[in-house]
């Protein structure tokens, strides 16, 4: 009995000492900032319905910083050829995007994302050519597996000068098929160019085809997470996408006789680390 009382007294003394707390009462350790990287291969790099790689394969990759606050920043790059194919610039085989923003969720099943994105296209441009570098701000609202995003250009846009106000509307859906690892996707996009240069292109007719730079694109996709197949495949997904636009052959997105906005199927493999 005496030993039991002594033991209890010692326990209470220890627990009442400064700086000693029970594990259940200890404050949670703040989550560490998250750094992730990704690398990918596609049989054709399609951006907003239009091939950026001359309908040829492309290597891609990037990294992201995503602390728990909702803030994020990152960079992403891909091999391209459209600037050199169109003889707009030499040594222009890279697209390098940098971005930052803030995203979070609210209510039930709702989410939002706002941010800034700069598309960088280094290279030696031809005399008089407008650089393809583009600055956009964007806002997104999501409900469950459906999102609507609006991007607004702040100036020159993908080589079209004085194009402030050019916009892109993106309506997308991404639906996971239970625990199968398969995800179905659908997308509708509308690229609308603004400004005097775009108006002049819209009024231009070549061989009976309008050179209007504005267009609509569509996409259907299916991806499969193959992480479970092998330990070395952790974070790996493969995908099949079909994309198309309402571009006409011979229009602004036809380069060297190659219609870069035509319907095409694309295979992809991506891995996140």
C-alpha positions in Angstrom: 0.0 0.0 0.0 2.8 2.4 0.9 4.6 1.5 -2.3 1.5 2.2 -4.4 1.0 5.6 -2.8 4.7 6.5 -3.3 4.5 5.5 -7.0 1.4 7.6 -7.5 3.0 10.6 -5.9 6.1 10.3 -8.1 4.0 10.1 -11.2 2.0 13.2 -10.3 5.3 15.0 -9.5 6.7 14.2 -12.9 3.6 15.3 -14.8 3.4 18.6 -12.9 6.9 19.5 -13.7 7.4 22.4 -16.2 7.6 21.3 -19.8 6.1 17.8 -19.3 2.9 17.0 -21.1 1.0 13.9 -22.1 1.4 12.9 -25.7 -2.4 13.4 -26.3 -2.1 17.0 -25.1 1.1 17.9 -27.0 0.6 20.4 -29.8 0.5 18.9 -33.3 3.8 19.2 -35.3 3.2 21.7 -38.1 3.3 19.9 -41.5 6.6 20.5 -43.3 6.6 22.3 -46.7 6.1 19.9 -49.5 8.4 19.8 -52.5 7.5 17.6 -55.4 8.9 17.0 -58.9 7.5 15.4 -62.0 8.8 14.1 -65.3 6.8 13.0 -68.4 6.8 11.9 -72.0 4.1 12.6 -74.5 3.8 11.4 -78.1 2.6 14.9 -79.0 2.6 18.0 -76.8 -0.9 19.6 -77.1 -1.6 22.9 -75.4 -5.2 24.3 -75.7 -5.9 21.9 -78.5 -2.8 22.9 -80.6 0.4 20.9 -81.0 3.4 22.7 -79.7 5.9 20.1 -80.8 5.1 19.8 -84.5 3.0 16.6 -83.9 6.2 14.9 -82.6 7.0 13.5 -79.1 8.1 15.8 -76.3 9.9 15.5 -72.9 8.5 17.4 -70.0 9.1 18.0 -66.3 8.9 20.4 -63.4 8.8 20.9 -59.7 6.3 22.4 -57.2 6.5 23.9 -53.7 3.2 23.5 -51.8 3.2 24.4 -48.1 0.1 23.7 -46.0 -1.0 27.3 -46.2 -2.6 26.9 -49.6 0.1 28.9 -51.3 2.0 27.2 -54.1 4.8 28.0 -56.6 6.6 26.1 -59.3 8.2 25.8 -62.7 7.5 23.4 -65.6 9.1 22.9 -69.0 8.6 21.1 -72.2 10.4 20.6 -75.5 8.7 22.5 -78.3 9.2 23.2 -82.0 6.4 25.6 -83.2 8.5 28.8 -83.1 11.3 27.3 -85.1 8.9 25.5 -87.5 7.2 28.8 -88.2 10.6 30.4 -88.6 9.7 33.0 -85.9 12.8 32.2 -83.9 16.0 30.0 -83.9 17.2 27.9 -81.0 13.6 28.1 -79.6 13.2 24.5 -78.5 12.0 25.1 -74.9 8.9 26.3 -73.2 9.5 27.2 -69.5 6.6 28.2 -67.4 6.8 29.8 -63.9 3.8 30.3 -61.7 2.5 31.0 -58.2 -0.9 31.1 -56.6 -3.2 30.2 -53.8 -5.8 27.5 -53.6 -8.2 26.2 -50.9 -11.6 24.7 -50.4 -14.8 26.1 -48.8 -18.3 25.0 -47.9 -18.9 21.4 -48.9 -17.1 20.1 -52.1 -16.2 23.6 -53.4 -12.7 24.8 -54.2 -11.0 27.8 -55.7 -7.6 28.7 -57.2 -6.2 32.1 -58.1 -2.7 32.8 -59.5 -0.2 34.2 -62.0 1.5 32.2 -64.8 4.3 33.3 -67.1 5.0 31.3 -70.3 8.7 31.8 -71.3 10.0 31.0 -74.8 13.7 31.7 -75.0 15.3 31.9 -78.4 16.8 34.2 -81.1 13.8 35.9 -82.7 13.6 37.1 -86.3 13.7 40.9 -86.8 10.3 42.4 -86.2 8.9 39.3 -84.6 6.9 39.5 -81.4 8.2 37.3 -78.6 6.0 34.5 -77.6 6.5 35.2 -73.9 3.0 35.6 -72.2 1.8 36.7 -68.8 -1.6 35.5 -67.5 -3.6 35.7 -64.4 -6.3 33.2 -63.7 -9.1 32.2 -61.4 -10.8 28.8 -60.9 -13.9 27.6 -59.1 -14.5 23.9 -58.6 -17.4 21.7 -57.4 -16.6 18.1 -56.7 -15.0 16.8 -59.9 -16.0 19.8 -62.2 -13.9 23.0 -62.6 -14.3 26.2 -64.5 -11.2 28.4 -65.1 -10.7 31.8 -66.7 -7.3 33.0 -67.8 -6.6 36.6 -68.8 -3.6 37.8 -70.7 -1.8 41.0 -69.6 -0.2 41.9 -72.9 1.5 40.2 -75.9 0.0 36.7 -76.2 1.9 33.7 -77.7 3.4 35.9 -80.4 0.3 38.1 -81.1 1.3 41.7 -80.2 -0.9 44.2 -78.2 -3.2 41.4 -77.1 -4.1 42.5 -73.6 -7.5 41.1 -72.7 -7.0 37.9 -74.6 -8.7 35.1 -72.6 -9.1 31.4 -72.3 -12.1 29.7 -70.7 -11.6 26.1 -69.6 -14.5 23.9 -68.4 -13.2 20.5 -67.3 -14.3 17.3 -65.5 -12.2 14.6 -63.9 -13.9 11.6 -62.4 -12.1 8.8 -60.6 -13.5 5.3 -61.1 -13.5 4.1 -57.5 -10.3 2.3 -56.4 -9.5 1.1 -59.9 -6.8 3.7 -60.5 -8.7 4.9 -63.7 -9.7 8.5 -64.1 -11.9 9.8 -66.9 -11.6 13.4 -68.1 -13.4 15.8 -70.4 -12.6 19.3 -71.4 -14.0 22.3 -73.4 -11.9 25.4 -74.0 -12.4 28.7 -75.8 -9.4 30.8 -76.8 -10.4 34.4 -77.6 -7.8 36.9 -78.9 -8.3 40.6 -78.4 -6.5 43.7 -79.8 -5.7 45.4 -83.1 -3.3 42.6 -84.3 -5.9 39.9 -83.6 -8.6 42.0 -85.4 -6.3 42.3 -88.4 -5.6 38.6 -88.5 -9.4 37.9 -88.2 -10.0 40.0 -91.3 -7.3 38.2 -93.3 -8.3 35.5 -95.7 -5.7 33.2 -97.3 -6.7 30.7 -99.9 -10.3 31.1 -98.8 -9.5 30.4 -95.1 -9.8 32.9 -92.3 -6.7 33.5 -90.2 -8.7 34.3 -87.1 -6.5 33.3 -84.2 -9.5 32.6 -81.9 -10.8 29.0 -81.7 -12.5 26.3 -79.6 -10.9 23.0 -78.4 -12.2 19.8 -77.0 -10.6 16.9 -75.2 -11.5 13.4 -73.8 -9.0 11.4 -71.7 -8.5 8.3 -69.6 -5.5 7.8 -67.2 -4.4 4.9 -65.1 -2.3 5.0 -62.0 0.0 2.1 -62.3 1.8 2.6 -58.9 0.5 -0.8 -57.6 2.2 -2.8 -60.4 5.7 -2.4 -59.0 7.5 -0.5 -56.3 9.6 1.3 -58.9 6.4 2.7 -60.5 5.3 4.6 -57.5 3.6 7.9 -58.6 3.4 6.8 -62.2 0.4 7.3 -64.5 -0.2 6.4 -68.1 -2.8 8.1 -70.3 -4.6 8.2 -73.6 -6.1 11.5 -74.8 -8.1 12.6 -77.9 -8.1 16.3 -78.6 -9.5 18.4 -81.4 -10.3 22.0 -82.4 -12.6 23.9 -84.8 -9.5 25.2 -86.6 -9.6 24.8 -90.4 -6.7 23.5 -92.3 -4.8 26.4 -93.8 -5.7 28.7 -90.9 -3.5 30.4 -88.3 -2.5 27.1 -86.7 -1.3 25.5 -89.9 2.5 25.5 -90.0 4.5 24.3 -93.1 1.3 22.6 -94.3 0.9 20.8 -91.0 -2.5 21.4 -89.3 -1.5 21.6 -85.7 -5.0 21.9 -84.4 -6.5 18.8 -86.0 -7.9 15.8 -84.1 -5.2 13.6 -82.7 -4.7 10.9 -80.1 -1.9 11.3 -77.6 -0.2 8.7 -75.3 1.5 9.9 -72.2 3.4 8.6 -69.2 4.1 10.8 -66.1 5.8 10.2 -62.8 5.7 12.4 -59.6 8.4 12.2 -57.0 
